[in-house]
Amino acid sequence: MTLYEFYVIVSIMTKFLPTYQDCMDICEQVKIAVKREGEENPKEMFVFAPNTHEVDGTIITTFNYGLFVNFESCKNPIKSDHRIEAFELRGITFVPTEEGYERVLMLPKFFNLNQVEETQFHVLKDIPVKRVQLKEDGSMLGFVRMNDKLYARTKNSFISPQTVLAMSFLGSNNNYELFIHECFDNGLTPIFEMCGPRNYIVVPYKEEILSLLHIRDLSTGEFVDIYASDLVRKYSIKTTTKFDPLPLDHWVELAKTLTGTEGWVVTLEDDTMVKIKTEWYMSLHHLVTEVVDRENLVIKSILDGTIDDITSRLEKDNPRLHFINEITLAVLGEVDYLVRTASKIAEEFSGDRKAFFMKYKEHPLKFFIMAFLPYECKETGQTLHLTEEERVEKVVKNILKRTRHLQEAREYLESLGVDVYKFRSGIHG
């Protein structure tokens, strides 16, 4: 047995699936220090976070990585316990049962080729390729099942437009509903991508499709071969396109010229997964060439989650990389500060909205404080509370509106303590 074969066997045998308590421990202990302008000491901010959802009367907990996730925080989140990994905290869900919790998996966190040191091309190029799949241009989602009823969910939401589309799709495609139920009956969970005209990003789709990406064993976390699955064939489920497992350098070269597709997800024999995106897709996303020199586009890319695509394309000695990293810390630190500060004040609300407004009308965060208050559903009359995700979304929309233009973005960054002139002039301290 070669050392490589031994490594592959060991990596498969030691796949780590966190318990509910493991996830809570990770969320509590994994932090990053970020210093805001005007503060004497850095503030510790959480990298991973739980989020609770009330679904048909049941409180379900999902976990997701937060604003500052990186490879190291996933690989060894708790330094005192090398057993624990956090890659699964990308939508992993726990449904309460009489015995404790039922754990439902999504896909683990994985990175772009060349995004982090561990996914650099020179590190991975000699590892055999096991699987190559089309990178669908939509929204990843899965399902939970309670009382024989299915509920669609994205990484951190049961009420997003994508989940509404998915449930509507099931209503018109009974074979998919039967397929998902039989997966759960067999201890499996399918993971899909919701694509279509009503979830348009860059690649056009003529109709709504729920494309099967993977099936995972709920007990072991292992991936079932969807292309050889009797269940998939039985219900005629559309799978994402599979390609021949050609070496990594083939896909790197093809990404330079191919058009009309986002790219591929490549799985190596050691189960490392990497994303490779085409130059065509990147250019339509206005990435790299336009973004790196325009602070308003950098901020937009940070907040819409495409900044990783930019940094993975820059050489490690590119002077703009440090600038982007500094902006990322400043902007995401501000998002975290605004959400947590306004949320804490909003918790004081006792029911009198007018009195509460008068109390905080001079507060610099009054807009967010009032926006975070409970509200009455017009359809049911029920009092609803914003989820963490919905609060972040409100803050993000506000920042995007304030930094739409280049000069506004530069002034905003200056207010956060980023020396924009230093980077524009090429002077680095």
C-alpha positions in Angstrom: 0.0 0.0 0.0 1.3 3.4 -0.9 1.3 6.4 1.4 -1.3 8.1 -0.8 -3.6 5.0 -0.7 -3.2 4.9 3.1 -4.1 8.6 3.3 -7.3 8.1 1.3 -8.4 5.1 3.4 -7.8 7.0 6.6 -9.5 10.2 5.4 -12.7 8.2 4.5 -12.7 6.3 7.8 -12.4 9.5 9.8 -15.1 11.6 8.2 -16.3 13.9 11.0 -20.0 14.6 11.5 -20.6 17.1 14.3 -23.4 16.6 16.9 -25.7 19.4 17.9 -23.4 20.1 21.0 -20.3 20.0 18.8 -21.9 22.7 16.6 -22.8 24.8 19.6 -19.2 24.5 21.0 -17.8 25.6 17.6 -20.1 28.6 17.4 -19.2 29.6 21.0 -15.4 29.2 20.8 -14.4 30.1 17.2 -13.9 33.9 17.0 -11.9 36.5 15.1 -10.6 39.8 16.5 -11.6 42.8 14.5 -10.9 46.4 15.5 -13.3 49.1 14.4 -12.3 52.8 13.9 -12.5 54.6 17.3 -12.3 51.5 19.4 -9.3 51.0 21.6 -9.3 47.2 21.6 -10.3 44.6 18.9 -13.7 43.0 19.3 -14.1 39.3 19.1 -16.6 38.3 16.5 -18.1 34.8 15.8 -17.2 32.8 12.7 -20.0 30.3 12.9 -23.5 30.9 14.2 -26.7 28.9 15.0 -30.1 30.1 13.7 -33.5 28.9 14.9 -36.5 28.6 12.7 -40.1 27.9 13.6 -41.4 25.4 11.0 -45.0 24.2 11.4 -44.8 24.7 15.1 -41.4 23.0 15.6 -38.2 24.9 16.4 -35.4 23.7 14.1 -31.8 24.8 14.4 -29.5 25.3 11.4 -25.8 26.2 11.6 -23.9 28.2 9.0 -20.5 29.8 8.7 -20.5 33.5 9.3 -18.6 36.5 7.9 -15.0 35.4 8.5 -14.8 31.7 7.6 -11.5 30.4 6.3 -9.9 26.9 5.8 -8.2 26.8 9.2 -11.4 27.7 11.1 -13.1 24.7 9.3 -10.2 22.2 9.7 -9.3 22.8 13.3 -11.9 25.2 14.9 -11.3 24.2 18.5 -7.5 24.0 19.1 -7.9 21.8 22.2 -9.8 19.1 20.3 -8.3 18.1 17.0 -11.1 15.6 16.5 -13.6 18.4 15.7 -14.0 19.9 12.2 -16.5 22.6 11.1 -16.8 21.9 7.3 -20.3 20.6 7.9 -21.5 23.9 9.4 -22.8 25.0 6.0 -26.5 24.4 6.5 -26.3 21.4 8.8 -29.7 21.1 10.4 -31.1 19.6 13.7 -34.7 18.7 14.1 -35.8 17.9 17.7 -37.1 14.4 18.5 -38.0 12.6 21.6 -34.5 11.0 21.7 -32.6 14.3 21.0 -32.0 15.6 17.5 -32.3 14.3 14.0 -29.3 15.6 12.0 -29.8 16.5 8.4 -26.7 17.2 6.2 -26.1 19.6 3.4 -22.8 19.8 1.4 -19.7 20.6 3.4 -17.9 23.9 3.0 -15.4 23.7 0.1 -13.3 26.3 -1.7 -12.3 27.6 -5.1 -9.2 26.2 -6.7 -6.3 28.6 -5.6 -8.5 30.3 -3.0 -6.6 29.0 0.0 -3.2 27.4 0.4 -4.7 23.9 0.7 -6.4 24.3 -2.7 -3.6 25.7 -4.7 -3.1 24.0 -8.0 0.5 22.9 -7.3 -0.8 21.2 -4.1 -3.6 19.3 -5.8 -2.4 18.7 -9.4 -1.0 15.2 -8.9 -4.0 13.8 -7.0 -6.2 11.7 -9.3 -9.6 13.1 -10.2 -12.6 11.0 -9.0 -15.6 13.0 -10.2 -16.3 16.1 -12.3 -19.8 17.7 -12.2 -21.2 20.8 -13.8 -21.4 23.8 -11.5 -25.0 24.7 -11.7 -25.8 28.4 -11.6 -28.5 28.5 -9.0 -29.2 28.1 -5.3 -28.3 24.9 -3.3 -31.1 23.5 -1.2 -32.2 20.4 0.6 -35.2 19.2 2.6 -36.2 18.2 6.1 -39.1 15.8 6.9 -41.4 16.1 9.8 -44.6 14.1 10.3 -44.3 12.8 6.7 -44.2 16.3 5.3 -41.3 17.8 3.4 -40.0 21.4 3.9 -37.4 22.9 1.6 -34.5 24.8 3.0 -31.5 26.7 1.8 -28.3 26.8 3.9 -30.0 29.0 6.5 -33.6 29.7 5.5 -37.0 27.9 5.2 -38.7 31.0 3.8 -36.5 32.3 1.0 -37.8 32.8 -2.5 -35.8 29.7 -3.5 -37.5 27.5 -1.0 -40.9 28.7 -2.2 -39.9 27.8 -5.8 -38.7 24.4 -4.7 -42.0 23.6 -2.9 -43.9 24.8 -5.9 -41.8 22.5 -8.1 -42.6 19.5 -5.9 -46.2 20.3 -6.2 -46.0 19.9 -10.0 -43.5 17.0 -9.9 -44.8 14.2 -7.7 -41.9 11.9 -8.7 -39.5 14.3 -6.9 -41.6 14.2 -3.7 -41.7 10.4 -3.7 -38.0 10.3 -4.4 -37.1 12.5 -1.4 -39.4 10.5 0.9 -37.8 7.3 -0.2 -34.3 8.8 0.4 -35.3 9.6 4.0 -36.8 6.2 4.4 -33.4 4.7 3.6 -31.4 7.1 5.8 -30.3 9.3 2.9 -30.7 13.0 2.1 -30.6 14.5 -1.4 -29.1 17.9 -2.2 -30.3 19.9 -5.1 -29.7 23.1 -7.0 -32.8 25.3 -7.7 -32.2 26.9 -11.2 -34.5 28.7 -13.5 -35.8 32.0 -14.9 -37.1 33.1 -11.5 -33.7 32.4 -9.9 -31.6 33.9 -12.6 -28.0 34.7 -11.9 -25.8 34.6 -15.0 -26.4 31.3 -17.0 -29.9 31.4 -18.5 -32.3 28.5 -17.9 -35.5 28.1 -19.9 -37.5 26.5 -17.1 -37.3 25.8 -13.4 -35.3 22.7 -12.7 -34.4 21.0 -9.4 -31.1 19.5 -10.4 -29.8 16.7 -8.1 -26.2 17.4 -7.0 -25.6 14.7 -4.4 -27.1 12.1 -2.1 -25.5 11.7 1.3 -25.8 9.0 3.9 -27.2 10.6 7.1 -25.3 8.3 9.4 -21.8 8.4 7.8 -21.9 11.5 5.6 -20.6 9.4 2.7 -21.7 10.4 -0.8 -23.8 8.0 -2.8 -23.1 7.7 -6.5 -26.1 9.4 -8.0 -25.2 8.3 -11.5 -25.5 4.6 -10.5 -28.4 5.0 -8.1 -31.5 2.8 -8.6 -33.5 5.4 -6.7 -32.6 8.2 -9.1 -33.4 6.0 -12.1 -36.7 4.8 -10.5 -38.1 8.3 -10.2 -36.4 9.8 -13.3 -34.6 12.5 -11.3 -32.6 15.0 -13.3 -28.9 14.9 -12.1 -26.4 17.6 -12.7 -24.2 16.8 -15.7 -21.2 14.5 -15.1 -18.0 14.7 -17.1 -15.1 12.3 -17.6 -12.6 12.5 -14.7 -9.8 14.1 -16.6 -6.8 15.6 -14.7 -7.1 18.9 -12.9 -5.0 20.8 -15.5 -7.5 19.9 -18.2 -10.3 21.9 -16.5 -8.0 24.8 -15.6 -7.2 25.2 -19.3 -10.8 24.6 -20.5 -12.0 27.3 -18.1 -10.0 29.9 -20.1 -12.0 29.4 -23.3 -15.3 27.7 -22.6 -18.4 29.9 -22.7 -22.0 29.4 -21.6 -21.3 27.7 -18.3 -20.3 28.6 -14.8 -17.7 25.9 -14.4 -17.2 22.6 -12.6 -17.0 21.0 -9.1 -14.1 18.6 -9.2 -13.8 15.9 -6.5 -10.4 14.3 -6.1 -9.6 10.8 -4.9 -8.9 12.0 -1.4 -12.4 13.6 -1.4 -11.1 17.1 -1.7 -13.7 19.2 -3.6 -12.8 22.4 -5.5 -14.8 24.8 -7.6 -13.3 25.9 -11.0 -15.2 28.8 -12.7 -14.8 29.8 -16.4 -13.3 33.1 -17.5 -16.6 33.7 -19.4 -18.6 33.4 -16.2 -16.2 35.6 -14.2 -16.3 38.3 -16.9 -20.1 38.4 -16.9 -20.0 38.7 -13.2 -17.7 41.7 -13.7 -15.1 40.1 -11.5 -11.4 40.6 -11.1 -10.5 43.1 -13.8 -13.2 45.6 -12.9 -13.7 44.9 -9.3 -10.2 45.2 -7.8 -9.8 48.8 -8.7 -13.3 50.0 -7.7 -14.1 50.0 -4.0 -17.8 50.1 -4.6 -17.6 46.9 -6.6 -15.3 45.3 -4.0 -17.9 46.1 -1.3 -20.7 44.6 -3.5 -18.6 41.5 -4.1 -18.0 41.1 -0.4 -21.6 41.4 0.5 -23.0 39.2 -2.3 -20.5 36.4 -1.5 -18.4 36.5 -4.7 -15.2 38.0 -3.2 -13.7 34.5 -2.9 -13.8 34.3 -6.7 -11.8 37.4 -6.9 -9.1 36.6 -4.4 -8.7 33.1 -5.8 -7.7 34.7 -9.2 -5.2 37.1 -7.8 -1.5 36.3 -7.5 -0.4 36.0 -3.9 1.9 39.0 -4.3 -0.7 41.2 -5.9 -0.8 44.5 -3.8 -4.5 44.7 -4.3 -5.0 41.5 -2.4 -4.1 43.1 1.0 -6.4 46.0 0.2 -9.3 43.6 -0.5 -8.6 41.7 2.7 -8.6 44.9 4.7 -11.8 46.1 3.1 -13.4 42.6 3.8 -12.6 42.7 7.5 -13.8 46.3 7.8 -17.1 45.8 6.0 -18.0 42.5 7.5 -16.9 43.7 10.9 -19.3 46.6 10.4 -22.1 44.3 9.4 -21.5 42.2 12.5 -21.4 45.3 14.7 -24.6 46.8 13.3 -26.6 43.5 13.6 -25.5 42.7 17.1 -25.7 46.2 18.5 -29.2 46.9 17.1 -30.4 43.4 17.9 -29.4 43.8 21.6 -31.3 47.1 21.9 -34.3 45.8 20.0 -34.6 43.0 22.7 -35.7 45.8 25.2 -38.9 46.3 23.2 -41.9 45.7 25.4 -44.8 46.4 22.9 -45.2 50.2 22.7 -43.6 51.0 19.3 -44.2 54.8 19.6 -42.6 55.0 23.0 -39.7 52.9 21.9 -39.1 55.1 18.9 -39.1 58.3 21.1 -36.6 56.7 23.4 -34.1 55.9 20.5 -35.0 58.5 17.9 -31.6 60.2 18.4 -29.6 56.9 18.4 -27.3 56.6 15.4 -28.6 53.0 14.7 -32.3 53.9 15.1 -33.1 52.7 11.6 -31.9 49.2 12.3 -33.2 49.1 15.8 -36.8 49.9 14.6 -36.4 47.5 11.6 -35.5 44.7 14.0 -38.6 44.9 16.1 -41.2 42.2 16.0 -44.0 42.8 13.5 -47.5 41.5 12.8 -48.1 39.3 9.8 -50.8 40.8 7.7 -52.2 37.4 6.6 -52.4 35.6 10.0 -52.1 38.4 12.6 -49.3 36.4 14.2 -46.4 38.3 15.8 -43.2 37.4 13.9 -39.6 37.9 14.8 -36.8 38.5 12.3 -34.2 35.7 11.9 -30.5 36.5 12.1 -30.3 36.0 8.4 -33.1 38.6 7.8 -31.4 41.1 10.0 -28.1 40.7 8.2 -30.0 41.1 4.9 -31.5 44.4 6.0 -28.0 45.7 7.0 -26.4 44.5 3.8 -29.1 46.2 1.6 -28.5 49.4 3.5 -24.8 49.3 3.0 -25.1 48.5 -0.7 -27.4 51.4 -1.1 -25.0 53.7 0.6 -22.0 52.5 -1.4 -23.5 52.3 -4.8 -21.2 54.8 -6.4 -17.4 54.9 -6.2 -16.9 58.1 -4.2 -19.6 57.1 -1.7 -17.8 53.7 -1.2 -14.5 55.4 -0.6 -16.0 57.8 1.9 -17.7 54.9 3.6 -14.5 52.9 3.9 -12.7 56.0 5.2 -15.3 56.2 8.0 -14.4 52.6 8.9 -10.8 53.4 9.2 -9.6 52.1 5.8 -6.9 54.4 4.3 -8.3 54.3 0.8 -5.7 56.9 -0.5 -2.8 54.7 0.7 -3.9 51.8 -1.6 -4.9 54.0 -4.5 -1.4 55.6 -4.5 0.4 52.2 -4.2 1.8 53.0 -0.8 1.5 50.2 1.7 2.3 50.4 5.3 
